Amino acid sequence: MSSSHDISVTVNGETHCRRVESRLLLSDFLRGELRLTGTHVGCEHGVCGACTVIIDGYSARSCLTLAVQADGATVETVEGLGKVDALNPLQRLFQHHHALQCGFCTPGFLMACTDMLRRLPLNTDEEIREALSGNLCRCTGYEHIVNAVRDMVKERGPLA
Protein backbone atom coordinates (compact mmCIF):
# COMPACT_ATOMS: atom_id res chain seq x y z
CA MET A 1 0.00 0.00 0.00
CA SER A 2 1.40 3.34 -1.02
CA SER A 3 0.62 6.73 0.42
CA SER A 4 0.65 10.14 -1.22
CA HIS A 5 1.77 13.49 0.14
CA ASP A 6 1.39 17.09 -0.98
CA ILE A 7 4.73 18.77 -1.45
CA SER A 8 5.89 22.23 -2.39
CA VAL A 9 9.39 22.55 -3.75
CA THR A 10 11.12 25.49 -5.40
CA VAL A 11 13.13 24.32 -8.40
CA ASN A 12 15.32 26.81 -10.23
CA GLY A 13 13.36 29.68 -8.70
CA GLU A 14 9.90 28.34 -9.55
CA THR A 15 7.63 26.83 -6.89
CA HIS A 16 5.88 23.57 -7.75
CA CYS A 17 3.09 22.03 -5.66
CA ARG A 18 2.31 18.41 -6.40
CA ARG A 19 0.82 15.31 -4.82
CA VAL A 20 3.44 12.56 -4.95
CA GLU A 21 3.76 8.97 -3.85
CA SER A 22 5.88 8.45 -0.74
CA ARG A 23 8.37 6.31 -2.64
CA LEU A 24 8.90 8.72 -5.58
CA LEU A 25 12.56 9.64 -5.96
CA LEU A 26 13.51 13.27 -6.42
CA SER A 27 15.26 12.35 -9.68
CA ASP A 28 12.01 10.85 -11.00
CA PHE A 29 10.03 13.86 -9.76
CA LEU A 30 12.35 16.26 -11.57
CA ARG A 31 12.45 14.23 -14.77
CA GLY A 32 8.89 12.90 -14.89
CA GLU A 33 6.74 15.47 -13.11
CA LEU A 34 8.65 18.65 -13.99
CA ARG A 35 10.17 17.48 -17.30
CA LEU A 36 13.63 18.67 -16.21
CA THR A 37 15.55 15.90 -17.94
CA GLY A 38 19.00 17.42 -17.47
CA THR A 39 19.29 15.53 -14.19
CA HIS A 40 20.53 12.15 -15.38
CA VAL A 41 20.02 8.83 -13.64
CA GLY A 42 23.00 6.52 -13.92
CA CYS A 43 23.62 3.94 -11.22
CA GLU A 44 20.55 4.61 -9.04
CA HIS A 45 22.75 3.84 -6.02
CA GLY A 46 24.33 7.26 -5.40
CA VAL A 47 27.73 6.18 -6.68
CA CYS A 48 28.12 7.84 -10.09
CA GLY A 49 26.91 11.39 -9.33
CA ALA A 50 25.05 11.85 -12.64
CA CYS A 51 21.91 12.80 -10.70
CA THR A 52 23.58 15.46 -8.55
CA VAL A 53 21.44 18.52 -7.78
CA ILE A 54 21.78 21.22 -5.14
CA ILE A 55 19.27 21.10 -2.31
CA ASP A 56 19.19 24.08 0.05
CA GLY A 57 22.73 25.01 -0.94
CA TYR A 58 24.39 21.59 -0.80
CA SER A 59 24.92 19.03 -3.53
CA ALA A 60 22.92 15.84 -3.13
CA ARG A 61 22.14 12.68 -5.05
CA SER A 62 18.60 12.99 -6.34
CA CYS A 63 18.44 9.21 -6.87
CA LEU A 64 18.85 8.74 -3.10
CA THR A 65 16.46 11.51 -2.07
CA LEU A 66 12.73 11.05 -1.91
CA ALA A 67 10.62 13.83 -3.40
CA VAL A 68 8.80 14.17 -0.05
CA GLN A 69 12.17 14.94 1.58
CA ALA A 70 12.44 17.99 -0.68
CA ASP A 71 9.15 19.42 0.58
CA GLY A 72 9.81 23.07 1.41
CA ALA A 73 13.32 22.93 -0.07
CA THR A 74 15.03 24.93 -2.76
CA VAL A 75 16.46 22.71 -5.50
CA GLU A 76 18.84 23.76 -8.25
CA THR A 77 19.24 21.63 -11.36
CA VAL A 78 21.48 22.00 -14.38
CA GLU A 79 18.64 23.72 -16.24
CA GLY A 80 18.94 26.58 -13.76
CA LEU A 81 22.59 27.29 -14.56
CA GLY A 82 22.29 28.75 -18.03
CA LYS A 83 20.84 28.32 -21.49
CA VAL A 84 22.42 27.12 -24.72
CA ASP A 85 22.73 30.69 -25.97
CA ALA A 86 23.65 32.09 -22.54
CA LEU A 87 25.93 29.68 -20.71
CA ASN A 88 26.97 30.49 -17.18
CA PRO A 89 30.72 30.93 -16.58
CA LEU A 90 31.28 27.34 -15.44
CA GLN A 91 29.41 25.90 -18.41
CA ARG A 92 31.41 28.21 -20.70
CA LEU A 93 34.67 26.90 -19.21
CA PHE A 94 33.54 23.27 -19.53
CA GLN A 95 32.88 24.00 -23.20
CA HIS A 96 36.18 25.86 -23.67
CA HIS A 97 38.22 23.05 -22.07
CA HIS A 98 36.24 20.24 -23.74
CA ALA A 99 35.41 18.96 -20.25
CA LEU A 100 32.87 16.51 -21.60
CA GLN A 101 32.68 13.82 -24.19
CA CYS A 102 29.49 11.78 -24.20
CA GLY A 103 27.93 14.33 -21.85
CA PHE A 104 26.02 11.90 -19.65
CA CYS A 105 27.91 12.81 -16.47
CA THR A 106 28.22 16.51 -17.32
CA PRO A 107 25.07 17.79 -15.54
CA GLY A 108 26.12 16.05 -12.32
CA PHE A 109 29.65 17.42 -12.59
CA LEU A 110 28.35 20.93 -13.24
CA MET A 111 26.12 20.82 -10.17
CA ALA A 112 28.81 19.28 -7.95
CA CYS A 113 31.33 21.86 -9.19
CA THR A 114 28.86 24.70 -8.61
CA ASP A 115 28.45 23.58 -5.01
CA MET A 116 32.17 23.12 -4.35
CA LEU A 117 33.07 26.43 -5.99
CA ARG A 118 30.68 28.17 -3.62
CA ARG A 119 32.04 26.51 -0.49
CA LEU A 120 35.66 25.39 -1.00
CA PRO A 121 38.84 27.35 -1.76
CA LEU A 122 40.14 24.72 -4.25
CA ASN A 123 43.64 26.20 -4.29
CA THR A 124 45.37 23.18 -5.83
CA ASP A 125 44.64 20.57 -8.46
CA GLU A 126 44.74 17.98 -5.67
CA GLU A 127 41.93 19.81 -3.85
CA ILE A 128 39.93 20.03 -7.07
CA ARG A 129 40.41 16.31 -7.75
CA GLU A 130 39.39 15.44 -4.20
CA ALA A 131 36.26 17.57 -4.53
CA LEU A 132 35.42 15.87 -7.85
CA SER A 133 35.98 12.37 -6.47
CA GLY A 134 32.28 11.78 -5.84
CA ASN A 135 31.41 11.94 -9.53
CA LEU A 136 32.36 9.39 -12.15
CA CYS A 137 33.18 9.96 -15.80
CA ARG A 138 34.05 7.09 -18.10
CA CYS A 139 35.17 9.25 -21.02
CA THR A 140 37.33 12.24 -20.14
CA GLY A 141 39.97 11.15 -17.67
CA TYR A 142 39.02 14.26 -15.64
CA GLU A 143 41.97 16.42 -16.77
CA HIS A 144 39.80 18.78 -18.81
CA ILE A 145 37.27 19.02 -15.98
CA VAL A 146 40.07 19.93 -13.56
CA ASN A 147 41.30 22.56 -16.03
CA ALA A 148 37.83 24.09 -16.29
CA VAL A 149 37.41 24.22 -12.51
CA ARG A 150 40.93 25.66 -12.07
CA ASP A 151 40.08 28.48 -14.50
CA MET A 152 36.78 29.07 -12.70
CA VAL A 153 38.69 29.41 -9.41
CA LYS A 154 40.93 31.99 -11.07
CA GLU A 155 37.91 33.93 -12.37
CA ARG A 156 36.14 33.68 -9.02
CA GLY A 157 39.12 34.75 -6.96
CA PRO A 158 39.95 33.56 -3.43
CA LEU A 159 37.18 32.78 -0.98
CA ALA A 160 37.11 34.96 2.11
Secondary structure, DSSP 8 states (H G I E B T S, - for coil): ---EEEEEEEETTEEEEEEEETT-BHHHIIIIIS--TTS--SSSSSSS-TTEEEETTEEEETTSSBGGGGTT-EEE-GGGT-BTTB--HHHHHHHHTT--SS-SSHHHHHHHHHHHHHH----SHHHHHHHHTTS--SSS-SHHHHHHHHHHHHHH----
